[in-house]
Amino acid sequence: MVRHESDSSDDVGEGDGEEYATTNVVLGYASKEPTDDSISQLGGSPTWLDPEQSPSAVLARCNVCRDLMAMLVQLHGDLPEYFPSHERRLYIFGCRRRTCRRKDGSIRAIRGVRASQNMNENKNTMVTKPVQYSLTEQIASQQNLGDSLFATALTSRSGAKLSNPFSISLSSNANPFSSGSTSNPMVNSSHVASPFDALASKPSQRPSTEDLSATFASKARISSPPIASTPSTPPEPWPDASQLPSPYPPYYLDAENETVDAPPQTSTPRMDTDVPDTSGAASGGAKDDADAFESTIDKAFQRFADRLAQNPLQVLRYEYKGTPLLYSKTDAVGNSLAPHQSTAPSGDGKFATVGRPGSTGMPRCQNCGAGRVFELQLTPQAITELEVEEMGLDGMDWGTIILGVCGEDCQPKGIEQGQVGYLEEWVGVQWEEVGGGGRGGGGGRR
């Protein structure tokens, strides 16, 4: 059963005889029912920050076969507290060709951004007039992460009304996925004033750019440094819908703060792969196969499975500048990211995976050279929803897709104030285990 965040300051409580605790993560759920966020969506076709300024189609081509890819998710990414003059939108695309699966470059991500004032001015403002937050305000901000990101009413276990991070709100602390306009995200030509106003099938209610609502992103307090720019990808006009691959079925996105059992419990015993076999000689092929299978199960995967099992219908995990939940620590992506994070309870009573200062393990932004930070990841439940109409068992086979973005939210070179720019961001793909062959290597893009 999906639980809602408590209003209590320590975020640990009891309900129905069970103890639970909230985390700093906002979970996204696929829904066929409309929500107040008309921009964030799972599947469907992309909607751009400005329909007259679409990205180069090169950014959405598979780097293996060069075909255009289908969209997996689109997210309203405004961060009004940290990039107050920026409108942001995030997109992840995946190649539909079976021959491209499990290959680097078959899944790519785009970040769209529009700045309404000079970025250097933003930088100077932040440096000379930093906003000071008290501990109480910081805790309150974390508790209301889902509220400002989704801006819809939620009901906590205590009966209090909470705002949904995926819904629309016109205040600066509103839904991180909502925006002032409610144009339908399922319609490729819809025009919206801010990224992630509202999800599809909503009447237009476009606000001014001054009323940009908060988004998933607006929930985590961030200090952003200056930004530089480099040449953008050579343009290729975005093709007509008839030239695009068949889209996945579209879903609205609903969101709420993650709650877990406290203290955390594992659903199955963990296997220690370092314990030697003391049972003597092998008893046959069956035992050898069992040992081989057990050796592929690492503690990171067990933790991943246990964590998702507490809220099994989640399709997306969001925590700007947080740390991803790794599917494995033994593949290429895990080897890069695992050394830069550790799991520990935070001082405000929440459970958090804490990133080590200085680095995230992700490659730096190729546009401005700034460090990248974690923003979101997709979970296996997203595959279930996206392929609900697919026949057969030969579908997508990743364990998680991790998105890392420029920590300075830079724009491409040559983009003027008020114009929209699009940049490719890093995705780390951790593939499902191949039967009998151990885990597949994770492919990192850019």
N, C-alpha and C positions, 0 to 999 in steps of 0.2 A: 504494500500500500504506500502510495506517495504521500509523504508528510509535508507540511508547510512550516516555514520558519517561525520560531517563537518570538514574541515581543520582548522576552526577558533579556536582560543585559548579559547574562553569562552564557546564553544560548544552549544551556543544558537543562533538560527538564524531564518530566514524566507525563505520560499520557497513555491511557488504556493499559496501565500496569507496566509500561516499558520505558526505559530511559533512552534518551536520544540527544544528539548534539548536532548543531549546524556547522557547515564548513564555509569557506570563502568562495565556494564554487556555485555558479548558477547553472542549473540544468535546463536543457531545452527538450520539449516533448512535441512529437508530431501530432497534428490534429486536423481532422477534416472540417471541424467546426470553426467558423471565423473567430479571430481574436482581435484585439484592438491594434495589433501591429500589422499593418498592411504591407510591410516591406520584407521582413525576415521570412524566409521560407525554406523548406526542405524540398529539393527537386524543382520541377517546373522550369520556366525560362527566366533569364536574368532581366532585371530592370535597372537601368543606369541612373546615376545621379542627375544626368541631363541627357534626355533622349537624342539631343542634337550633338552630343559629344560622347560617342561610344568608344570603347577601347579598341586597340588594334586587334584584329582577329588572330594575329600571331600569338598573342598571350594565351589564347584558349585552344591552341593546337597541340595535339599529342606530340611529344618529342621523339616518339618511336615511329609512328606511322604517318605523322603530319596531318592526320584528319582532325576536324573540329571535334571538340569533346562536349559531353552533356554536363549540365550543371548539377552538382550534388547539393550545394547549400548556398544561400545568400543571406547575409546577416547585416542588420543595421548596426553600424559600429561607431556612432557618435560618442565622443568623450568630452562633453562640454566643460568639465571641471579641469581638464588638462590640456585640451586643444580647443579652447572656446570658440575659435573662429573657423574650425574645420568641420566639414561634413565628411563622413567616412562610410564606406560600404565594403564588405568583404565577400569574396566569391571563391568557391572551390569547384573545380571541374575534374571530371574523370573520363578516360577513354572507354568507349563501349566495346571495342574490339577485344575478343578473347585472346588473340595473339599478343596483345600489348600488356596484359595483366601481369602483375608482379615485376614490371620493368620500370626503371627510373625514368621519370618524365611522362608517365602515363596518367599522373595526377598532378595538377598544377593549381596555383592560387593567385588571385588578383586582389589588390587593394585599390579602391577608388577613393580619391580625396579631392575636396574643393575647399580652398582657403579664401575667406572673405576679406583678409587683410594680410599685409606682408608678414612672412614668417619671421624675419629678423625682428620686426616690431613685437611679435608675440614673445619671442625669446627675451628681448630686453625687458618687457613688462613682467615676465615671470621672474627674471633674475633680480630686478630692482625692487619689485613689490611682491615678494613671496607671500602666499597665503599660509597662515599658521593655523594648524588644527590641533585642538586639545585632544587628549587621549579619549575623552568621552565622545567627542565628535567623530574621531576615527572609528571607534567601536560602533557608534551609531551608523556610520556610513557603511560599514561592513554588514551590519544587521539588515540594513535596508538596501543591500546590493540588488536583490531581485526587484525591489520596489522601483528603483530609479531606472533599472535597465528595461523592465518590461511594463511598468506603469499600469498594471491592472490589479484589481482587488483580489487579494488572496485571504483565505481564512486560516489563521494559525490554529495549532492544537488547543490554545487557550481561548479560541473564539474571536480573537482580535482580527480586524480586517487588515490585510497586507496588500500592497500594490504589486501587480504582476510585472516582472521585468520585461516581458515581451509586449506589453500593451502600450497604448498611446497616452502621452501626457505632454502638455505644452509648457510645463515648467522646466527650468534648467536642470532639475534633479529628476526628471521623468525617465521613462523607460529607455534603456540603452538601445533597444531594438525599435523603439517607436520613433515617429517623426511627425512633423506638423501636418503632412499631407497624408491622405489615406488612399492613394491610388493603388489599384490592384496589382500585387507583385506577380501574379500569375500571368499578367498581360505585359508583353515585352515592350510595348510602346507607352506604358503609363509614365506620367511625369510626376515626380515628387520633389518637394522642396528640400527635404533633409533625408539622409539615409536611414531607412528602417522606420518610417512613420508608423505604418500600419500594415497589416497583412492583406492579402488579396480579398477581392469581393467587398470592398468598402467604398462608400461614397467619398468623393473628393472633399477634403477639408484642409486645403493647403494654408499653412501659416506663414508668417514672414520668417526670414532667416534669423531674426532676433529671438524667435521662440523655439529654437532647436531643442528637442527633447533629449533627455539622457538616454543612454543605450546600455547594452550589456556592458560595454566598456566603461560607462560612466560610474560604475559601481566601485572600481578600484582606484584609489587615489594615486595619481602618478605625477611625477615632476618630469617635464619634458625638456631636453636640451635643444640646442640650435640645429638647424638643418641645412644641408648643402644639396646640390643637385647634380646629376650627370645625364648624359644623353639617354633618351628613351628608345624603346624598341621601334624599328622602322614601321611606319603605319601600314596596315592592311585593312581596308574598309570592313566593318562588321557585315557579314552576309545576311541576305534575306532569310526569313524563317524557313523557307522551303529548302534551303541549302544546309540547314543545321541538322544534326542527328536527332532522332526522336527523343523528346525530353522525358525525364522520369516523372511519375505522377506528382503533382504539387500538393504540399501540405502547409498549413499554417503552423507557426511555431508558438508554443506556449512555454512559459518558463517559471521556475520557482527556485528558491534556495535549496541546496542539497542538505538533507539531514541523514545521519547515519546512527546506528546503534552506538551507545556509549556505555562502557568502553567498546571499541571495535571488536567484532567477533569474526572468526573465519568459519566459512560454511563447511569446509573439508580440511582434514589434517594436511599440514604442509609437509612436503617431501624434502629431505635433506640429501642432496646429490653427492655430498662429500663423505657420507657414511660408508665405509667399505663393506663388502659382502662377506659375512662370517658364517654363512650356511654351508660352506664347503663347495664341492664341485657343482657346476650347473646341472640342473636336473633335466635339461632338454630345451628344445627350441622355444616352447611356450614361455618358459621362465626368461630366456634370453630376450624375447620380444618384449616382455613386461618390463625388464630392466632398462631396455633401450627407450621405451616409452617414458618411464619415470625420469630418465636422465634428461629428457627434453623439457621437463616442467621446472621452471625456475621460480624463485620466490616473488619476483616482480609480476609474473603472470598470475600467480595465486592471489596476490594483493589486488591486481586489476580485476580479476573475476569476482572476488569477494566484495569489492567496492561497488561494482556495477550491479551486483545481485541485490543490493539494498534498495536500489531504485531502477529496476530492470527495464523500464520503458524509455529511459533517457536516450536521446539520439545525439545529444551535443552537450559538451561540458565547456563552460566559459569562465575564465578567470584572468583578466588582463594583467599582465606582468606577474602572473602566478607561475606554477610549474605543472607540466602535464602528468597525467596518470599513465605510466609506461606499461605497454603490453609485454615488453620483454626488455631485459638489460643486456642481452647477449647478441642482439643484432646490431647493424651499423648505427641505427638511430639511437638505440639504447646505450650503446657504448659511448656515443657523443654526449648524450644528455644526462645520463645517470650520475656521472661524477660531479655534476653541478647542482645536485639537489639532495635534500635529506628530509625525512618525514618526522615531524614533531608537533605536539600540541602547542598552540599559540597562547600568548598570555591572556587573551580575552576569553578563554574557555573553548575556542573553536579548534577543530582539527585541521591542520594545514600542511601541505607539502611545501617546505621553505626552500627557495632558491638561494644558492650561495652567492654572496656579493661579487660583482665584477664580471661575471660571465654566465651565459645560459647554455653554452655548448652549441648554439646555432651559429651559422655563418653570418657575418656582418652584412648589412644592407649594401647591395652592389650599386645603389644609386648615390648614397651620401656617406657610406662608411660607418654609420652609427651601428651600435649593437642591436641585435634583434631581441624581442621579448615574446614570450608565449601569450597567445590570446585565446585560442579555442582548440578543441579537438572533437572529431566525430567518433561515435562508438558503433559497435556491430549492429545495434538495433536500427541504425539508420539504413543499413543494407536491407534489413527485413522490410522496412517501410517503402524504400525506393523500388524494390524488386517484387512487390506484392502482386503485380500483374505479370511477372515473368514466368515462363514455363521452363521446367527443368531445374537442375541443381547446379549448373555451371554458371554461377554468378560472380559478383565481386567477392574477393577473398582477403580483404585486409582486416587487421585486428583493430587498428585505430589510425586516424589521419590527424597529425599534429600541425597546427598553423603557427608560424612565428612571423612577426611583423616588425617593421622598422620602429625602434623605440622613439624616434623623433617625428614619426608620421610625415616624412618628407614628400615632396612633389617632384615630378619629372622636370628636367631642365626645359626651360622655354615656356612653362605654363604660367600664364599671367594671373594676377589676382582675380578671383571670381570664376576662373575657368576650372574645368574638371580634368584631373590627370589620373592615369592608371599605371600601376607598377606591379610587376610580379613579386610575390613574396615566397618565403621558404615553406615547403611542406615536408614533413618527415613521415613516411609511410611505414608502418610496422605491419608486415604481412602475417596472415594466419599460418600456423604450422602446417607444413606439407606432410601428409601421412607417412609416418615412418622415417622421415628424413630430417627431423629437427625443424627449427624455426626458419622461416624464410628471412633473408636479409632485408632490412628496411631501406627504402630508397629515399634519399633526401634531395629535394629539388632546389637549386640555387643556393 
